[in-house]
């Protein structure tokens, strides 16, 4: 045995065009950022990212309308700090999309093992799905300038 491990070569995945206001999304960047392996096919990742973009865009629709009415034509134009040469709001948007996509991928990848170990694995997956959805929602709230918690008096 030589000790070599076969790796699938990375696939050149085209960016996904978005609405005029929100930025395009790179499947390759999402793969790297969210540690999504090549076992997820490019088509499956693309489908999850498109769904996630729709979810993020719907979450931010009214806020985006307010920004365009204020004269900002893209998310990158909205005044915000910059980290590593990128608008914080654009970074938060990508975080929202990547998180929603990862949650969807985990949902679709759960197996049908109904043994005790399968139940434990499913519990961990459900927890991860919830965490990624929460991350996406928090990122969208950050873009809007909202706090991360809502407290009501009963």
N, C-alpha and C positions, 0 to 999 in steps of 0.2 A: 504494500500500500504506500502511495507516495505522499499522502497527507494533503493533496490538493483538493480544494473545494470549488465546485463549479458555481459560478455566479452568472445570472442572466445579465447581459449587457444592458445598460440603461437605454430606454427608448426615448427618442426625441419627440416630446409631446408638445403640441401647439398650444399657445396661450388661448384662453377662452375669452372672447370679446364680451364686454358687458354693456350696460346702458351708457349713454353719453356721460352721465355724471360720475358713475363708479368706475374704478380701474379694472383692466383686464386681469385675469387670474392665471398664474402659471402652475400647471399641474406638477411640473418638475420641482418648483419651489415648495409646493405643498408636500410632495413626497419627502423632500429633505427635512423640512421643518417639523412635520408631524410623524416622522419615522414610519412612513408607509412603504412597505416592501414591494418588490416586483411581483409578488404573488397576487397583488391586486392589479388586474389588467388595466391598461390605459383607458379602455372604454368604460369600465366600472368606475374608475376614479373620476373620469370626465363627467359621467352621469351624476355622481355624488356631488361634485363641485358645482355643477349647474343648478342642482336642487338647492345647495347651500347658498349660492349666490341669490337665487330667488327668495329664499328665506331672509337673508340679510337685507336685501333690497326692500322687501315688504316691511321689515322691522324699521327701516330708516326712511320710508317713502315720504311721510309728512315732513320730517326734518330736512330731507334733501330738497323738497319743494320750497321750503322756507329759504334754504340756501341759494337756490337758483333765482328766487324772487329778489334776494338781496344782491344778486349780480355775480355770484360764483358759479362758473360753468362746470367745474369738476370738483370732486372731493379734495384733490390736491390743492385747489385754489382757496379752499376755506382756511382762514387763519388758524394756525396751530403751530406748536413747537415742531422742531425737526430733530430727529435722532438718526445718526449714520446717513445723513443726506436724504432722508425720506420723511415726509409729513407723518406726524404721530397719528393723525386721523386715518391716513392710508394704511399704516401699519395695523391699527386697531381693526380696520375693515377686513384686512387679510386674515387677522387672527379670528375674527368672527366667522368668516367663510370657511377657513381651514377647520375650525372647531366643529361647525355644523356638519361639514363633510365627513370628518372622522367619526362623529356620532352615528351618522347614517351608515357608514361602512361597517362599523362594529355591529349595528343592528342587523344588517343584511348578512353578516358573516357568522352569526351565532349558529352553533351546530344543533343537531337533533338528539344529542345524547341525553337520555332521561335517567341515567344512573345517578347515584348520590354524588359522585365526582362531577358529573355533568351539571347537576343542579348547583353545586358550589361554583363551578366555572360560569354558569349563567348569571348567578348573583353578582359576580365580579364584573361581568360584561355590562349588566344593567347599571351598576355603579359608575363604570367608566362612561357609558352613554350619557348618564345624567351629568357627570362632571364636564364632558365636552359641550353639552347643550348649555350648561350654566356659563361656561367660558365664552361661548358665542353671544349669549344674551348680555353678559357683562361688558363685552367689547362693544356691542351696539349701544349700550347705555353710556359708555365712556365717550363714544363719538358724539352723542347727543348732549353730553355734559351733565348727565344725570348721575345721582349717587348710586352706589351699588346695593343699597337696601331700601326697602320701603317699610315704614313703621306707621301703623294706624292705632289710634286710641280706641279702645272698645268701650 
